[in-house]
Amino acid sequence: MVTRTVIITTVNAAWTAPNSIFDLFLEGFRSGNQTQALLNHLVVGAMDQKAYSRCLELHPHCIALTTEGVDFSGKADFMSEDYLKIVWRKLEFQRTILEMGYSFIFTDADILWFRDPFQRFYSDADFQIACDHFGFNSTDLNNSPNSGFIYVRSNNMTIQFYKFWCKSREAYPSNHDQDALNMIKFDPFISKIGLKIRFLDTAYFGGICEPSKDLNLVCTMHANCCTSLERKAHDLQMMTDDWKIYMTKPGNRTEPHPWTSARYYQRISQSLLKRKRSVFLIRKATFPNNFDSLSFIIYRTHGYNVVSMPHFEDAYFEKANQENEETKLQNILSKAATVTKTVIITTVNAAWTAPNSIFDLFLEGLRSGNQTQALLNHLVVGAMDQKAYSRCLELHPHCIALTTKGVDFSGKANFMSEDYLKIVWRKLEFQRTVLEMGYSIIFTDADILWFRDPFQRFYSDADFQIACDHFGFNSTDLNNSPNSGFIYVRSNNMTIEFYNFWCKSREAYPSKHDQDVLNMIKFDPFISKIGLKIRFLATAYFGGICEPSKDLNVVCTMHANCCTSLERKAHDLQMMVDDWKIYMTKPGNRTEPHPWTSARYCSK
């Protein structure tokens, strides 16, 4: 084009097989409204030799994107290793185009183009992307982007952004490009480089997840929310048939014109799950073979959405809920993070959030500490059960539900009981999830009082820093006795690998808690192999009942460790708060050591 813009897509042998996705993709352009001329500007990246040969038979502008030692030719199941290689390879292809000075529309080949999309793009944005689900505001980062359709202007900002996006694969090695984008879209780097992002309305750029409802407006339709190649091809053919019927009808088409064909394997999208006034009726009955084509039927009755599903797996609901919770967590983390993308996290259950118990004292400690109140803005609380979640929301703005299906975390879990072990390993998985989302963390048990900002006491050269039950005067000595109730971890490849190793080690030590397992694996050669730098924090600053900080002039935190009763913990934490308040009222520069004044209940 005269504006140095190209349309690009990528295909492999499976997608270019005769009468499959690529044929339908090209047919869409030819049957669309004034879209056939856009084929002149289409560049097809072929991921393997078969795809390249077939592309040359059908289209003049093909480029081989083969990678030595990698076979991209087969049907890559969603989220398989081959699938991840393909989606990240297409992102590298896009970056290359930008670096050559060309703007582009990237389109997956399972998208049908019915109208020229340029009239629907925003003039003020550098990066514009379609959505699985659109929330009525094109600038809202909480929209769910779909990286299968993107319009990008080539400039310094978009080139920097694509480098950042490609680099993020290292932080999220098991995620695809779209998941990584969903995590990095909140990163301060985006605003720092001045990149303007817009999300494209599904009214014009629809898909199976959230269809465009009016053929009078639709520009593109995507076979997203559909993981089978055969299913995609079937639904794309039905969309093409719908369009051809629509185009033969006379009139000015001012009335809304919906799709007329039912989708063969259309699945319920997250937006439908989220909609209010929705009722789901799951039929367990057996249906005759001729009903197999009906994945689900939507009725509108008395203002309710009633969904009848002859064949539907509970696993889909679980996956949708999981994705929904991940989005919630990402939103909460982005709001709570510091400028260095660090959050403070803790976990609580119903017993710990009971009125006048541990959680109340934890919050009081942060409010009464020396310049610690502002740290509450960066605190994210993981609630292990519904009661804890409800109580957390009464007291604090950043709460996330960590409930686990079939597990009740609400009660008082005695030390080393089965419930106790489930809780401590669940909190470790929570930490790993936050790290994988690109956030550094301070994890703190809620039975720890914060009296001073701990950041000044952390080491600048360490990836993983942990408090101790007992400290031996050397912060690098692996013989220190770590306490996993207080940890500062920088998010990077080494710490994510380490957390994967730590969580996996549960299988080798099924009757041990996370801290005991850490004490065993800290000597493992794997630690030095990945280059992880560990430091142990001195009890002079990060004390506890096991080994108290002896001077209130320097203490940062105090932990009710070496204490297995909830009531005793609460009692001693209250005594520590009282000690601190008395200390803070005393005049003077506090240069002399100032010990704790109260006897401890737990230490008896």
N, C-alpha and C positions, 0 to 999 in steps of 0.2 A: 504494500500500500504506500501511498505518497507520504504517510506519516511514519514510515519505518515500523509498521506493526505487522506481525504475522500471527496466524492461528496455528497452534501446535498441539499435537496429540502423540501418544505412545501406544504401541500395540506389540503383542507377541504372536507366536504361531497359533496358539489356541484361539486368540481373538480375531485372527485373520483367516481362519478356516472358511471355506465357501459356505455361504448362507448363514454366517454367524454375525458377531457383533460389528465388525468393520464394514461389512456389506450394508447392514442396516444404518450405520452411521453415515455413510456416503449417500444412501438413499434418502435419508432425512434432509440433507442439504439440497438434493435435487427436487424434492417434493415440497420444500418449504416456501414461504412467501418471500420472494426476492432474495433467497439465500444461495442459489446455485452459483452466482458469481463469486461468493466467498471461498469456494473451492480453489480458486486461483491463488489464494493467500494461505492455503493450508499446507503445513509441513508435517510429515508423519515420521516420527522416530520409531524405527523397527528394532525391537530388543533382541532379535535373533535372526539367523540367516533365512529361515523359512518365511518369517514375517516380512523381511526385506524383499524377498523375491515376489511374494504375493502382492505387496504394496506396489511394486513397480508395474505389475500387470494392471492395476486399477487406478493409479494416481501418478502424476508426473514428479511430485516433490517428496522424495523419500530419502531418509538418511539412516544409515546403520548405526545403532547404539550398542552393538555387541560388546560384551565385557569378557576379557580372556579368563577362561576357567569357570565361567558362570553360565549355566544353561537357563535362559529365561523363556524357553519355548512352551512349557507345559501349562496346564491349568493350575494356577497357584491358588490354593485354598486361602480364604480370608485369614490373615494374621499368621500364616505359615512363614517359615524362614524365606522361602522363595518370594512370597508376596511382599515381605518387608524389603527385600533387595530390589524388587521392581519399583515400589513406590518411592524409595529413596533415590533410585537411579533417575526416575522421571524428574525429581526435584533438582538434581544436579544438571540435567538437560535444560531445565528452565533457567537456572542460574547462568549457564553458559550463554544462552541467548541474550539475556540481559547484559552480560559483560561485553557482548559484541555490539551493544548499542541499539538493540531492537526491543521495542515494546511487544507484548504478546497477549493473546488470549490463550491460556492453556485450557483444553477441554478433554476430559476422559472420552474414550470412544464409545462408552455406553450412554452417551448423551445425544439426544436428537435436537437439531436446530430447526425450529419452525419459522423464526423471524430473525432479522438482523438485530443483534443485541446492543449495538453501539448506541442506539438512541436511549437505552435504559441505563447506561453507565453514568456515573457522577463525574462532573468536570473538575472537582476539587480534590480528588483522591488519587494516591499513588498506587494503592493496592486494594483491589475490589474482589470479593470472593462470594460465591454462592453459599447457601446454608442448607443443612439438613432440616433445621427448624429456625424460623425467623420470628423475632419478637416485636415487630412494628417500628423499630428504630434502627436506622442503617448505621449508626455510630456506636451502638451498644455492644461492648465487648463480650457481653454475656450471650450473644447470639451463638448458635452452634455452626461453625463454618464447615464447609465441605470443599476439600482441596481439589476436587475433580473439575471445578470450573473457576478460573481466576483470570482477571484482567489486570495486568501490571505494566506501568509505565517505566521505561528504563531511565533511571537516574541514580545518582550516588546513594540516595536513601534506600531505594529498593535493592540495589546491589549489596549494600551493607546488611540489609535485613535478610536477604537470601543466604548470605554467608553465615549469619547468626542462626538462621533456621536449620541449615545443613549441619552446622556445628552442634546443634542441640541433639543430634542423633546420638552423640557420645553420652549425653546425660540420660537419654531415654532409649537404650539399645533395644528394648523389647517392644517399643511402640512404633506405630507407623507415622508418617509425616503429618497427618491430620491431627492425631492425638498430641504430637509434639507442638503443633501450632496452637492448639487449644491451651497448652500450658504456657507457652512463651508470649502469647498475645497480651498478657497483663504485665510483661516485664518492663521495668523502667527504661530499658534500652530503646524501646519503640518510640517513646516520647522524646528521649534524648536525641535521637537522630532526626526527629521531626517527621516521621512517616505518618501519612494520613491513610487510615484504613476505613473502608466502607463495606457493609454487608449487603448483599443483593437480595431483594425481596422474592420470596417463593411465589408470589403472584405472577412474576415474570420468569423467574428461573426456578422452576419447580422440580420435584422428584417424587419417587414413590414414598419416601419418608413423609413429605408434606407436599402434596401435588398442587400445581397451579390449577385453580378451579375454573378458569375461564379461557377457552381456546381463542377468544377474541384478543387476549392480552399476552398469552404465553409466548416466550422467546425460545426457551429450552426446557426439555424434560429429561431427567436423569434417572437411570435404573439403579438408584442407591438403595440402601436398606434391603439389599438383595444380594446374597453371597454366591449364588450358583450361576455359572455361565449360561446354562440352558434356560434357567428361569429368567435371567436378564433378557436373553434373546427373545423369548416368548413374549414378555411384556413390552419390549421395544417394538416388536411387530404389531402388537395390538394398538400401541400408541400411534404408529404409522397409519394403521387402518383407520383409526378414529380421525386422524388429521385429514386423510384423503376424502373421507365422507363429509367432513366439515367443509372442505374446500369446494366441494361440488354443490353445496347448498346456495341458493340465490339469496339476495337481500344484503342489507348493509351491516348485518350482524351487530346491531347495537345492544341486543339483549344478551345477558350472560349465557355462555354456551359451555356446559360442563363436558367432561369426558363421558363417553357413552358405554365404554367397555369395562367390565369388571377385570381386575387384575388377577392373573392366574396365581401368582405366589406373593402377592402384596402382603407385607407384614405390618402389624400395628406399630406406628411410630411413637417416639417418646412424647411428642406433642399431644397425641391422643391420650396417652396414659396420664398426662398432666392436666388435661382439660377438666374443668369443673363440671358437675352434673353429668358425669359419665357412668354408665352402669355396664358391667361386663358379665355376660351370661355364658359360662363355659359348658358346652354340651359334651357329656361323656359318652353319648350314645354312638353306636356304630352306624355309619352311613353307607349306602350302596356305592359302588365304584363310580357311578356317574356324578357323585358329589365331590370326588377328589379334586376337581378343578376349582372348588370354592374354598379358598383358604380362609376367608371370612366375609361376612356380609354385614354392611352397616345399615341400620334402620334409624330413622328419626321419628320418635314417638313422644308427643307431648313435651317437646323441648329437651328430651334426654337423648344422649347417644347410646344406643343399645347395640352391643357387638355380640353376634352369635358366632362361635368358633367351633366348627366340627372337629378340627384337628389342630391342637395348639399346645405347645410344650410349656410347662411351668418355668423351664429354664429361660425362656424369653423374658418373662416378667422379672426374673432375678437379674438378668443381664441389664435390662432397662433400668431397674432400680439401682444397680451398681453404677451404671454410667451416670445416673442422676445424682447419686451421692458423691461421685468423683467431681462432678461439675460444682456441686455445692461446696465441697472442700476447697477446690481451686479458687472459687469466689471469696471464701472466707480468708484463705491464706493471702490472697492478693490485697485484701483490705487491711489485714493485720501486720503485714510484713514491714520491716524497716527498709530504709533506702538501700541497704546491702542485701536485701531479700532474705532476711533472717526473721524467724518467728520463735516465740516461746510457746511450748506445748506441754500440756499435762493431760492426765486421764483420771476420771472419777466414776464411781458408781453410786447407786442410791444410798448405800450406807454412809459413804464419805460426804455426800451432799446433804445429808439430813440437817435441819436447822441447828445452829450452834455446834456444829461438828467440824470436821477437818477442813472442808472447802471454805467455810466462812472464815476460819482462822488463816488459811492460805491467802485469801483476798485481803484480809485485814493486815497481814504482814506486809504485803506490797503497798498498801495505802499508808502505813505508818513508818515504812522504811525511809532511809536517807536518799531522797531523789529516786525513789523506785516507783512512785505512783504512775508516772508516765509510761512505765513498762507494761502496765495493764492494757494499753492500746495494742500491744503486740502479742498478747496472750490468746492462744487458741485452746479451747477446752474440748477434749474428746470424751463424750458421755457414753458409758458402756451399756446403759439401759435407758428406757423411756423416762423413768422417774428422775434419773440424774439429768437427762436432757432438759426436761421441763424445769427443774430447779435451776439449772445453769442459766437458762434463758431469762429467769427472773433476776439474776444477779450480774450477768455479763453478756456483752453483745456478740462475742465470737464463740459460738458453740457448734459442735458437729456431732451427730449421732453415730456411734461406732457399734451399734447393736449387731449381734450375730444371730442368724436364724437358728432356733433350737437351743440356744444357750442363754441361761439366765445369769447375768453378771451383777444382779442388784443387791445381793445379800452380803453379810460380813463374811469375807473369805479368810478362814484361818490360815496361818502361815504354812505353806507347802501342801495345803489341801488341793484336791483336783481343781476346784474352782479358782483357787489362788493361781495355780500354774496357767490356767486358761487366760486369766486376766493379764499376767505379766507378759505372756507371749503375744497377746493381742496388742498390748501397748507397744511392743517392739515392732510389730507389723505396721502399726500406725506411723511410727517414726520412719520406717523404711519408705512408706508411701509418700510422706512429705519430702524426704530427700529426693526421691525419684521425680517429684514434681519441680525440682530445681530450687528448693528452699533449704537454706541452712537452718539448723534448729538448736535451741537449748531445750532439752527435755528435762522437766522437773517433776518429781513426784509431788503430789499436793500436800504431803506431810512435811514439806520443807518451807521454812520461813525465809523470805528475802529481805535482808536489812540494808544492803547496798547493791548498786549496779555491779554485776559481776564481770562485765566486759573488760574492765581495766586489769583484771587478774588473769585473763586468758592469755595463752601463748600465741604468738603470731605465726609460728612455724609448724603448728600441728593441725592435722585433719580431724582428729578425734581426741577429745579431752574429757576426762571423767573424774568425778569425786571419789573419795576413798572412805571405807570403813576405818582403815588404819593406813597412815602415810609414813613412808620410811626415809624422808628427807631428800629424795632424788626423784624428780618428776618423770624421768625416763625409765626408771627401774620397773621392769615387768613383775617383780615380786611384790609390788604394792598390792593392797587388797581393794579392788575397785568396787564402787557401789553404783549400780546402774540407775539409781534414782535421780542422778543429776549428771547430764552429759551435754557437752557442746560439740556439735558436728557440722563441719563445712560440707555442703553438697558438692560432690565431685565424683568422678568415676571410681576412685579408690574407695570412698566411703560407701557408695552404693554397692560395689562388689563385696565389701566387708559385711554390710548388713545382710546381703543375700546369704553369705557364708554363715553368719551368726544365726539367722533364722533357720537355715538348713540344718545346722548342728543340733537342733532340737530332736531330730530323728535319731541321732547317735546317743543322746542323753534324755530319753523321754520322761524320766522322773525328776529331772533337775529344772530349776528356774533359770531365767535368762542370765542372771548374775553369776551363778555357779558355772554355767556353760561358758560365759565370757572368760572366767578365770582359767578354764581349761584350754580354750582356743587361742588365748592371747600369746601363747608361745609357738603357735603353729607357723611353719615356714611360709604358709600362704600370706601371712601379714607382711613379711618383708618382701615377698615376691611381688605383691601389688604396689609396694612402696608406701603403705599407710604409715603416717607418723602419729604415734600415740603419746599423749602426756597425761600424767596423773596430777590431780589438783590437790594442793596442800590443805590439810584440815585446819590450819591456822586461819584460812579464809573461808573454806567450805567445810564446816564442821558438822558434827552430829552427836547423838547421844553415845554412839560407840567411842568416838574420840572427839570431844568438844573443842571448838575454837575457844582458846583461853582468854581472848582479849576482844571486848566489844568495840574497841577502837578500830579494829581491822576486819572483823567478821563480815562476810558477804551473805552467807546462807547458813542456816542450821537445820539439820534433818532429824526427825524423830525416828531414826533407824535403831537397830538393836532393841526394838520394842514391838512386840507382836500383837498387843491388844489395842483396839481402836479407841477405847475409853482412856487408856493410859497415854496413848499418843496425843489425844485431844487435851488431856490434862497438862502434859508437859509443854505442848506447844503454847497453851495459854500462859503458862509460867514464863516461857521465853518472851512472849509478847509483852508481858508485864515488866520483866527485867529491862527490855529494850525501851519501853516508854519511860521508865524511871531514869535510865541512862540518858535519854534524849533531853530530859528536863534539867539535867545538871549543868551548871555553868562551867566555863573554862575551856581550854584548848584540847583537853583530853589527850595529853601527851603521855601520861602514865598508863601502864596496863590496867585495864578495867575488866575484871573477871565477872562471870555470871554469879548472881547473889543467891539464887533459889536452889534448894535441893531438888533433885529430879525424882519423879515418881517411877519412871521407866528403869532407872539405873538401880533401883532397890532389888 
